[in-house]
Amino acid sequence: MADSASRPVLSAWQQLPGEHQPSLRCWWSRPASGAPRAAVLVLPEVFGVNAWVRSVADRLAAQGYAALALPIFARTAPQFEVGYDAAGWSSAAGTATR
């Protein structure tokens, strides 16, 4: 990233409506002040938009970028979020094969 200065961020869940599909529950994070340098899409792995993915978006925002974490399983599991433990791996495998 361009510099190591960390900035305050604003982040929260956002619902992006879909016309003929479910709305997307996304994590939106941006610098608290000033215009962002650029926008970044944060794509999660099979575990959903979990705490780790949200922290990636927040860290990007702290560096001056707007970051949107999108749920890749929105149609089959719209609010899917699991951890990296054995139960999470099992749930993730089931969701990915739907």
HELIX and SHEET records of a PDB file:
HELIX    1   1 ALA A   51  ALA A   62  1                                  12    
HELIX    2   2 ALA A   86  ALA A   96  1                                  11    
SHEET    1   A 4 VAL A   9  LEU A  16  0                                        
SHEET    2   A 4 LEU A  24  PRO A  31 -1                                        
SHEET    3   A 4 ALA A  66  ALA A  69 -1                                        
SHEET    4   A 4 ALA A  39  VAL A  42  1                                        
END                                                                             
